Every structure is written in C-alpha cells, then in structure tokens.
Amino acid sequence: MKHLWLVLSLFTMLGLLTGCGPVYKTDYEFVAPKSQSGKNCHARCVQSQSSCNLQCQSQNETCRSRAKQDALYAYEQYKHQRRSEGLPVEKDISAFNHESSCNSSCGCDSLYNNCFKACGGQIIEHKKCVAFCDKAPKETL
C-alpha cells in the first residue's frame, strides 16, 4: 500500500511539473528625460520616492512594534486562560505574532514610475523566460 501511495504521489508531482507553463522575469530599462526641465522634474521624482520609502519604513517599523505588543498581550491572556482552566500552555508567543503582515511596499516604486514617465522619461519592459521555457509559444521568446 505504501508503494502505491508513493507511485501515485510521484505521478501527481510529475503531472504538476509538466503542466507548468513558462515563467517570465521582467526587467525594466529607464531612459531618462533629455530636456533640462525633464531632468529637474526627474530629480523631484527621486526626492519624492526617497521620502515615500522613508515614510513607508517608519510605518512598517511602527506596525512591527504594535504587532509585538499585541502578541505579548494576546499570549499573556492565552496563558492566563489556559492555566485558569487547568490546561497546559501549548503555544508560545510566536503563535500570536503577526509581524510578517507589516512589510508593505507602500507603492513607492509605482509612484516613482508614474512621475518618471510624466517628466518625459521612458520605461521599457524586457520579458525574459527563466523557467519551463520549452513550454513557451515560439513567438513570445
């Protein structure tokens, strides 16, 4: 019975892998504005992106700090409840910590890209197949 399960699992995995389509990676080429006013505009975009990133980092740090405090509070309540019910404490504080939800990108790159284009810059996408390329239609390669 174990062998049957192993063989079925193997065929399922092979089926999933062969059913995968190609995986693409997109690289971006930024062509800066040529005019002086476009270059000045671009400098403001860079400054705005920097401010956005700093604000985003601060918000994420505040979120992580709040998540740690919330986790400690929830864990202490959980311990108190379990002990009052005569039950063992089975979880640790990490079960209550949701810091991973505090990693927002805040959309700074998208804002920068829009600003860059509004200043006269161009963003050219280059798609490249990085996995399962033999599954790609010939015209997309």
VENQUI-V12693 format. One record per residue. N is the residue number from 1. PHI is phi in degrees with one decimal (NA if undefined). PSI is psi as a letter, one per 20 degrees, with the letter a starting at -180 (NA if undefined). NEAR is the number of other ideal C-beta (glycine too) atoms within 10 Angstrom. Layout:
N_PHI_PSI_NEAR + N_PHI_PSI_NEAR
This chain:
1_NA_h_5 + 2_-62.9_h_6 + 3_-65.6_h_7 + 4_-61.2_g_8 + 5_-61.4_g_9 + 6_-64.5_g_10 + 7_-64.2_g_10 + 8_-63.3_g_10 + 9_-63.6_g_10 + 10_-63.1_g_10 + 11_-64.6_h_10 + 12_-63.6_g_10 + 13_-63.0_g_10 + 14_-63.2_h_10 + 15_-62.8_g_9 + 16_-66.0_g_9 + 17_-68.0_g_9 + 18_-73.5_h_9 + 19_-82.0_i_9 + 20_-70.7_p_10 + 21_-86.9_a_10 + 22_-66.4_q_15 + 23_-112.5_p_13 + 24_-111.8_q_15 + 25_-115.3_p_10 + 26_-108.7_p_8 + 27_-105.1_q_9 + 28_-119.6_p_10 + 29_-109.8_p_9 + 30_-102.2_p_13 + 31_-105.9_o_11 + 32_-66.3_q_12 + 33_-61.5_q_19 + 34_-91.7_h_9 + 35_-75.5_q_10 + 36_-64.4_g_8 + 37_-65.9_h_10 + 38_-66.1_h_16 + 39_-66.9_g_14 + 40_-64.3_g_11 + 41_-60.6_g_17 + 42_-61.0_h_20 + 43_-59.9_h_11 + 44_-67.0_h_11 + 45_-62.7_g_20 + 46_-62.1_g_12 + 47_-64.0_g_10 + 48_-64.9_h_14 + 49_-64.7_g_17 + 50_-61.8_g_12 + 51_-63.0_g_11 + 52_-60.9_g_18 + 53_-63.3_g_15 + 54_-65.0_g_11 + 55_-63.6_g_12 + 56_-63.4_g_16 + 57_-59.6_g_12 + 58_-63.7_g_10 + 59_-63.5_g_13 + 60_-65.8_h_16 + 61_-65.3_g_11 + 62_-62.2_g_11 + 63_-61.9_g_16 + 64_-63.2_g_17 + 65_-63.0_g_12 + 66_-63.7_g_13 + 67_-63.6_h_17 + 68_-64.1_g_16 + 69_-63.6_g_10 + 70_-62.5_h_14 + 71_-64.4_g_17 + 72_-62.5_g_13 + 73_-61.5_g_11 + 74_-64.6_h_16 + 75_-66.0_g_18 + 76_-63.1_g_12 + 77_-64.7_g_11 + 78_-60.3_g_17 + 79_-59.6_g_14 + 80_-60.1_g_11 + 81_-64.1_g_11 + 82_-62.8_g_14 + 83_-68.0_h_11 + 84_-67.6_h_8 + 85_-91.4_j_8 + 86_72.8_k_6 + 87_-104.0_q_9 + 88_-71.4_q_7 + 89_-84.7_o_12 + 90_-98.9_h_8 + 91_-102.3_q_12 + 92_-110.0_r_11 + 93_-61.5_h_14 + 94_-64.1_h_9 + 95_-67.6_i_12 + 96_-108.0_i_18 + 97_-90.1_p_16 + 98_-118.8_k_15 + 99_-61.0_h_16 + 100_-62.2_i_8 + 101_-81.3_j_9 + 102_-103.2_k_16 + 103_-117.3_l_10 + 104_-77.6_q_11 + 105_-87.8_i_11 + 106_65.7_j_14 + 107_75.1_j_11 + 108_-63.4_h_19 + 109_-66.6_g_13 + 110_-64.3_g_11 + 111_-62.0_g_14 + 112_-62.7_g_19 + 113_-59.2_g_16 + 114_-64.0_g_13 + 115_-63.4_g_17 + 116_-57.5_g_22 + 117_-67.3_h_14 + 118_-65.4_h_13 + 119_-84.6_i_19 + 120_103.6_j_16 + 121_-80.5_r_19 + 122_-120.6_q_11 + 123_-119.4_o_12 + 124_-108.7_p_9 + 125_-88.7_p_8 + 126_-125.5_o_9 + 127_-90.6_p_11 + 128_-134.3_p_11 + 129_-75.0_p_15 + 130_-119.1_i_10 + 131_-155.4_q_12 + 132_54.6_k_15 + 133_-65.7_h_13 + 134_-68.6_i_8 + 135_-89.6_i_13 + 136_-77.3_q_14 + 137_-60.8_q_8 + 138_-58.6_h_5 + 139_-72.3_i_5 + 140_-90.1_i_10 + 141_-87.7_NA_12
